[in-house]
Amino acid sequence: MHHFPNILVHAIPGFVLLIALEVVFAVKIQKELYEIKDTSTSISLGLGNLFIGLFTKTLVLAAFVFLYHFRLFTIPYNTWWAWVICFFADDFSYYWFHRTAHEVRWFWASHVVHHSSEKYNLASALRQTWTGDLTGSFIFWTWMPLVGFEPGMIMMMQSISLLYQFWIHTEAIDKMPRWYESIFNTPSHHRVHHGSDLDYLDKNHAGTLIIWDRMFGTFQEEVNRPTYGLTKNVNTFNPVKVAFHEWVNIVRDLGSAPTWKQAIGYVFGAPGWSHDGHTKTTKQLRREQKREG
């Protein structure tokens, strides 16, 4: 199996430079863009993700290698067309992972970390999960080694996707050209995704290509400046609490579930689901808004 470089590690100096430039922009134009404690939390979570990833990515690679032994075809990694197909396959897989991470609480418990900042800046892009690989987020890519994509190639493309998604976490860019906005994920599209406003919840799950959201009905244009964060914010800058708070909440909710069926709902139901209605899902909130309107 061919080994590919860890481009995210090599990109760290670039991340630091771009964040520094955005801080300069914030000082001159948009002073509320950065907050020291919030930024420190984001960087801490990013460093934790890199450190934990040294171990968890090895496990994910091992799973892909195992599945690759049962592949239906062998797709060569040294041809340009294979990389083009791999790009679309990875981006399609990312869309469904990301969408599911907003619709199933088990996956949301890891992904919520990325949405926990009430700021939207390049540093918030580094606010990454510590538990995602361990709780199965990689399963959305397991079909790829089975059809013949080399495991190292898959993980390289995942890194390229994350690298692309770094720059769209900014308010310094308003809109890209119309043709670009139609095809690719952009700062405008992704600002919507990070909004806690009801019209913006669970929209624009794209990685690189916004076409999947347009195809599957989850696209939302940016109309007003979003309110960033969660519908119920964590109110802490402690990176450990941010990393694990939703897992703690799941355990607490399991203790209050009257039946096994309802306990399953607290784990695999939509975020916000509750057996007694004291918290609500996005769909329930939208139905209420429609009735009131």
Buried (B, 14 or more C-beta within 10 A) or exposed (E): EEEBEBEBEEBEEEBEEBBEEBBEBBEEEEEEBBBEEBBEBBBBBBBBBBEBBEEBBEEBBEBBBEBBEEBEEEBEBEEEEBBEBBBBBBBBBBBBBBBBBBBBBBBBBBBBBBBBBBBBBBBBBBBBBBBBBBBBBBBBBBEBBBBBBBBBBBBBBBBBBBBBBBBBBBBBEEEBEEEEBEEBBBBBBBBBBBBBBEEBBBBBBBBBBBBBBBEEEBBBEBEEEBEBBBBEEBEEBEBEBBBBBBBEBBEEBEEEBEEEEBBEBBBEBBBBBBBEEEBBBBBBBBEEEEEEE
